[in-house]
Amino acid sequence: MKSELDNFDQRLRKYYASQSLSGTTLTRLTHTIRTTSRTSGAPSVARLKPWVIIAGVCSSLAVVGVIALLVLALWHSPADDVARLAAGEVATNHHKQLAVEFSTADVSQLREQMSKLDFSLVMPQRFQDGRHRLVGGRYCSIRGQIAAQLRLVDAHGYACTLYEVRPVDALASVSEGRFEIDGCEVELWKDNGLLMVLARAPHR
């Protein structure tokens, strides 16, 4: 899941940021330079200026850093970035807790009321067990696409917000993901041809 990728990212960055040549490795490097200078006539290590050795060490660490950045670039895909941006936008809207424009507990009625949508509202399969109650909805947007914001209340009385949007343009690359942003748990998945984004407080 996305949280595992974030943890890997942080661990990898922290690991390479802390890397330096050990005393043993530096001794071996000095020995190699000394041996080479004797056989090839190159300047001995004793005559090498300290900045030359430091430059060599920094170059080695720079190579390691470049490799780490390449690994991170390959590990993250553009879809991950779009998913995170969408999740951040949804988290911000969720915290606003704006009043619904259409009050109804019937998704069919809400579908008729929100006629400006370019898709048909549905109740995701995971919410068809009766444990979430629809309160109403309002128009919103996600990454520039018109979307529906549905206010739901779970069996414990906690509010959560469900966003539905057509997965077109940049959103077409997003399939699923899970993030925790600004104290808000955001989950993305696809259902009935739509991109669903659920925002709520972290599980208690």
Order of alpha helices (4+ residues) and beta strands (2+ residues): alpha-alpha-alpha-alpha-beta-alpha-beta-beta-beta-beta-beta-beta
